[in-house]
Each structure stands twice: as structure tokens, then as C-alpha cells.
Amino acid sequence: SVDSTLSKLSCRFVALPYLPPSWMPRVILLRPRQKINESRGSYPLGLLQLLSAFDDSFPISVFDADSLSRVGKSFPQIKRELLERVGSEGDLPIVGITTNDANLPEALHLARFLKKKRPDCRIVLGGPGVHFDSQKLVDSFPDEIDVLVRGEGSLIFPRIVAGLAAEDQALLAKKIIHAPNINDMDSLPFPRYERLKPRSHIGKDGAGVRISVFAGAGCA
């Protein structure tokens, strides 16, 4: 079963010794445009936290469409750059997309775009935007969503990546994965701030570099 498969896999990758080299995936963590009317930039903290769940040698990167939009790139330009990052052939691309209520439609649009251009890529959706009616979401967009994650993704995302790389049919059939509840914020991995350039996330008001931090989990 998918639960037994996930429980056996390490939550932190080193070299994925249980996967043949030809199965080594490439992971892109995608933040769509935020769709909110503000000039300040912000770090995609959730994605930087996901980076911390993987060893430095693992091929994983962040594609921040929101910051690209804030420096003047058009949506067609952003889509072209995203497609270049995913690639047209070669190793398996797994795209993890973080969502909120405002950018969920764009997240689904980008998922459909990537699936059309690279049908073998795997799409994992997470973030607050998937929580309202997860079952309806996967039922309505079965071709766009391979896996939907509810809860704290950094605790389980590496295991999902391993399952997708191994073409785990139980995982693909289950679709919706529930991450464990968080009882201790200190147990979460520290965001990898150094993986993004601070100046690429400065707002237009000239106030300088802002560094976002986690002060709590969930909505209040």
C-alpha cells in the first residue's frame, strides 16, 4: 500500500540508494503569482522549507513566478522560462506547486500547461489553497494533479518524490496524501534562505531587504 511504501522511505534524501540512477527525478518547486495588490516582495518560505528536507546533492530548485512578475516579466515570458526549467526531455520532472485561495486558478493553469508540453511530468499540489475541498479538486482536475498534499509538506514531500520516481501505482491511485500534524514548530526544517537571492525579493517601495520568518503554522 502507499502508506507502507511511504513509511519505509527516508524523510531526507542523500543519494536515493533505493532508486536506479535512471529513475533519479528532478524537482522544481513552483510558486505562482500571488495575485494580491501590494508592492512588497516576499520569500516563498514554504518552498524554502521544503528545500531543507533534501540533501544538498539532490537536483531540486525553486521557480518563483511571483518574484519574476514583480520585476516586470510577463506571464508568457514566465511560462517560457518555466518550460525551459522543466525541459522537453530527459530525467523525470516533478513539479511541486504551492497554492493559496488567490493563486489556485493560476496553479491549475500552469499544471495543465506543463502536462500538455511534457506529459510525463508529475504535478504535486500543496499549500492552503488545496484544503477547502481536496476531493472535489482532484476529481475536477484528474489530468492536472497527480498528488495533492494536505498538511505540512516538508514532513512527507521527499517520500512522495521517491514514490513518484518509482512509479508507485498505489500513490498515484490514492491521489490525496495527509501529512502528519505538527505539534512542535521546532521539529520543522529551517528554511534555506541562501538558495534565493534576497535582492530578487525586494519590494518596489525601496524599504530594503525583508526576511520573512515563521511565527506559527496554519491560519489564525
C-alpha positions as a Python dict, from the first residue, in 0.01 Angstrom:
ca = {
    (1, 'S'): (0, 0, 0),
    (2, 'V'): (104, 362, -38),
    (3, 'D'): (113, 410, 340),
    (4, 'S'): (357, 123, 390),
    (5, 'T'): (567, 248, 99),
    (6, 'L'): (590, 598, 242),
    (7, 'S'): (668, 473, 592),
    (8, 'K'): (969, 277, 467),
    (9, 'L'): (1132, 565, 283),
    (10, 'S'): (1372, 806, 447),
    (11, 'C'): (1240, 1158, 502),
    (12, 'R'): (1573, 1306, 397),
    (13, 'F'): (1748, 1219, 73),
    (14, 'V'): (2120, 1157, 44),
    (15, 'A'): (2164, 975, -285),
    (16, 'L'): (1839, 778, -313),
    (17, 'P'): (2019, 442, -296),
    (18, 'Y'): (1691, 251, -336),
    (19, 'L'): (1629, 401, -683),
    (20, 'P'): (1821, 315, -1001),
    (21, 'P'): (2020, 615, -1133),
    (22, 'S'): (1797, 627, -1441),
    (23, 'W'): (1499, 698, -1214),
    (24, 'M'): (1655, 998, -1041),
    (25, 'P'): (1394, 1275, -1069),
    (26, 'R'): (1446, 1649, -1098),
    (27, 'V'): (1225, 1854, -869),
    (28, 'I'): (1104, 2209, -936),
    (29, 'L'): (922, 2390, -656),
    (30, 'L'): (687, 2645, -812),
    (31, 'R'): (520, 2949, -658),
    (32, 'P'): (261, 3103, -894),
    (33, 'R'): (197, 3477, -893),
    (34, 'Q'): (42, 3576, -563),
    (35, 'K'): (-243, 3778, -717),
    (36, 'I'): (-253, 4033, -439),
    (37, 'N'): (-223, 4409, -482),
    (38, 'E'): (90, 4500, -293),
    (39, 'S'): (432, 4629, -388),
    (40, 'R'): (640, 4449, -129),
    (41, 'G'): (820, 4132, -218),
    (42, 'S'): (818, 3820, -5),
    (43, 'Y'): (1011, 3499, 32),
    (44, 'P'): (834, 3173, -62),
    (45, 'L'): (902, 3040, 287),
    (46, 'G'): (711, 2716, 242),
    (47, 'L'): (921, 2622, -60),
    (48, 'L'): (1247, 2718, 113),
    (49, 'Q'): (1144, 2491, 396),
    (50, 'L'): (1083, 2206, 151),
    (51, 'L'): (1439, 2252, 23),
    (52, 'S'): (1564, 2176, 372),
    (53, 'A'): (1410, 1829, 356),
    (54, 'F'): (1653, 1728, 79),
    (55, 'D'): (2025, 1672, 75),
    (56, 'D'): (2231, 1942, -99),
    (57, 'S'): (2327, 1698, -377),
    (58, 'F'): (1966, 1639, -477),
    (59, 'P'): (1854, 1813, -800),
    (60, 'I'): (1586, 2045, -665),
    (61, 'S'): (1526, 2416, -731),
    (62, 'V'): (1271, 2693, -676),
    (63, 'F'): (1091, 2870, -961),
    (64, 'D'): (928, 3181, -816),
    (65, 'A'): (685, 3315, -1074),
    (66, 'D'): (570, 3580, -830),
    (67, 'S'): (912, 3743, -797),
    (68, 'L'): (961, 3725, -1175),
    (69, 'S'): (630, 3904, -1223),
    (70, 'R'): (731, 4176, -975),
    (71, 'V'): (1044, 4257, -1175),
    (72, 'G'): (836, 4309, -1488),
    (73, 'K'): (826, 3975, -1667),
    (74, 'S'): (503, 3898, -1850),
    (75, 'F'): (308, 3579, -1791),
    (76, 'P'): (403, 3436, -2135),
    (77, 'Q'): (769, 3503, -2052),
    (78, 'I'): (732, 3332, -1716),
    (79, 'K'): (571, 3028, -1878),
    (80, 'R'): (852, 3001, -2131),
    (81, 'E'): (1115, 3016, -1857),
    (82, 'L'): (926, 2758, -1652),
    (83, 'L'): (910, 2523, -1951),
    (84, 'E'): (1284, 2567, -2005),
    (85, 'R'): (1344, 2473, -1641),
    (86, 'V'): (1124, 2163, -1670),
    (87, 'G'): (1282, 2064, -2001),
    (88, 'S'): (1135, 1884, -2301),
    (89, 'E'): (1312, 1552, -2247),
    (90, 'G'): (1546, 1367, -2014),
    (91, 'D'): (1510, 1287, -1645),
    (92, 'L'): (1167, 1282, -1484),
    (93, 'P'): (1049, 1629, -1377),
    (94, 'I'): (840, 1651, -1062),
    (95, 'V'): (681, 1992, -1008),
    (96, 'G'): (557, 2082, -662),
    (97, 'I'): (321, 2380, -672),
    (98, 'T'): (231, 2579, -361),
    (99, 'T'): (-116, 2735, -364),
    (100, 'N'): (-340, 2974, -179),
    (101, 'D'): (-701, 3072, -248),
    (102, 'A'): (-596, 3359, -475),
    (103, 'N'): (-346, 3178, -697),
    (104, 'L'): (-509, 2833, -718),
    (105, 'P'): (-661, 2901, -1065),
    (106, 'E'): (-317, 3001, -1197),
    (107, 'A'): (-158, 2697, -1033),
    (108, 'L'): (-403, 2471, -1217),
    (109, 'H'): (-343, 2661, -1540),
    (110, 'L'): (32, 2608, -1509),
    (111, 'A'): (-19, 2242, -1423),
    (112, 'R'): (-227, 2197, -1740),
    (113, 'F'): (32, 2387, -1943),
    (114, 'L'): (318, 2168, -1819),
    (115, 'K'): (124, 1845, -1869),
    (116, 'K'): (49, 1946, -2228),
    (117, 'K'): (411, 2030, -2304),
    (118, 'R'): (570, 1748, -2101),
    (119, 'P'): (306, 1474, -2045),
    (120, 'D'): (534, 1257, -1832),
    (121, 'C'): (597, 1526, -1569),
    (122, 'R'): (436, 1474, -1230),
    (123, 'I'): (243, 1752, -1057),
    (124, 'V'): (213, 1772, -678),
    (125, 'L'): (-20, 2038, -536),
    (126, 'G'): (0, 2164, -178),
    (127, 'G'): (-41, 2473, 36),
    (128, 'P'): (-350, 2635, 192),
    (129, 'G'): (-533, 2654, -141),
    (130, 'V'): (-593, 2278, -163),
    (131, 'H'): (-758, 2233, 177),
    (132, 'F'): (-1113, 2359, 125),
    (133, 'D'): (-1241, 2063, -83),
    (134, 'S'): (-949, 1842, -178),
    (135, 'Q'): (-1157, 1557, -315),
    (136, 'K'): (-1355, 1784, -546),
    (137, 'L'): (-1029, 1939, -663),
    (138, 'V'): (-870, 1608, -768),
    (139, 'D'): (-1199, 1488, -917),
    (140, 'S'): (-1233, 1807, -1123),
    (141, 'F'): (-871, 1814, -1240),
    (142, 'P'): (-761, 1450, -1265),
    (143, 'D'): (-520, 1514, -1552),
    (144, 'E'): (-354, 1815, -1391),
    (145, 'I'): (-299, 1676, -1038),
    (146, 'D'): (-102, 1359, -975),
    (147, 'V'): (-81, 1401, -597),
    (148, 'L'): (-239, 1651, -358),
    (149, 'V'): (-77, 1704, -17),
    (150, 'R'): (-275, 1819, 283),
    (151, 'G'): (-77, 1941, 582),
    (152, 'E'): (290, 2018, 636),
    (153, 'G'): (461, 1915, 313),
    (154, 'S'): (818, 1920, 440),
    (155, 'L'): (743, 1616, 657),
    (156, 'I'): (633, 1397, 370),
    (157, 'F'): (726, 1552, 33),
    (158, 'P'): (1060, 1367, -5),
    (159, 'R'): (877, 1037, 36),
    (160, 'I'): (623, 1140, -227),
    (161, 'V'): (903, 1231, -468),
    (162, 'A'): (1056, 888, -417),
    (163, 'G'): (721, 720, -479),
    (164, 'L'): (659, 916, -797),
    (165, 'A'): (1009, 843, -925),
    (166, 'A'): (944, 473, -869),
    (167, 'E'): (602, 498, -1042),
    (168, 'D'): (429, 375, -727),
    (169, 'Q'): (79, 294, -854),
    (170, 'A'): (-72, 294, -506),
    (171, 'L'): (47, 651, -455),
    (172, 'L'): (-88, 761, -793),
    (173, 'A'): (-422, 593, -724),
    (174, 'K'): (-459, 742, -378),
    (175, 'K'): (-406, 1100, -503),
    (176, 'I'): (-463, 1272, -167),
    (177, 'I'): (-190, 1237, 96),
    (178, 'H'): (-234, 1360, 453),
    (179, 'A'): (86, 1480, 620),
    (180, 'P'): (126, 1431, 997),
    (181, 'N'): (6, 1705, 1229),
    (182, 'I'): (264, 1946, 1369),
    (183, 'N'): (292, 1955, 1746),
    (184, 'D'): (633, 2117, 1774),
    (185, 'M'): (734, 2401, 1542),
    (186, 'D'): (1100, 2338, 1627),
    (187, 'S'): (1073, 1999, 1458),
    (188, 'L'): (1028, 2165, 1118),
    (189, 'P'): (1335, 2211, 897),
    (190, 'F'): (1485, 2561, 884),
    (191, 'P'): (1412, 2743, 553),
    (192, 'R'): (1706, 2752, 311),
    (193, 'Y'): (1721, 3130, 271),
    (194, 'E'): (2059, 3110, 100),
    (195, 'R'): (1907, 2931, -201),
    (196, 'L'): (1742, 3256, -320),
    (197, 'K'): (1899, 3597, -370),
    (198, 'P'): (1747, 3844, -120),
    (199, 'R'): (1751, 4129, -369),
    (200, 'S'): (1525, 3936, -604),
    (201, 'H'): (1254, 3965, -338),
    (202, 'I'): (1277, 4337, -253),
    (203, 'G'): (956, 4537, -284),
    (204, 'K'): (919, 4846, -502),
    (205, 'D'): (896, 5086, -208),
    (206, 'G'): (1273, 5089, -157),
    (207, 'A'): (1249, 4989, 206),
    (208, 'G'): (1531, 4739, 170),
    (209, 'V'): (1562, 4367, 210),
    (210, 'R'): (1292, 4197, 413),
    (211, 'I'): (1342, 3849, 552),
    (212, 'S'): (1022, 3665, 635),
    (213, 'V'): (1017, 3420, 926),
    (214, 'F'): (775, 3154, 1050),
    (215, 'A'): (594, 3261, 1365),
    (216, 'G'): (322, 2995, 1357),
    (217, 'A'): (159, 2729, 1143),
    (218, 'G'): (-186, 2740, 990),
    (219, 'C'): (-435, 3028, 967),
    (220, 'A'): (-548, 3231, 1264),
}
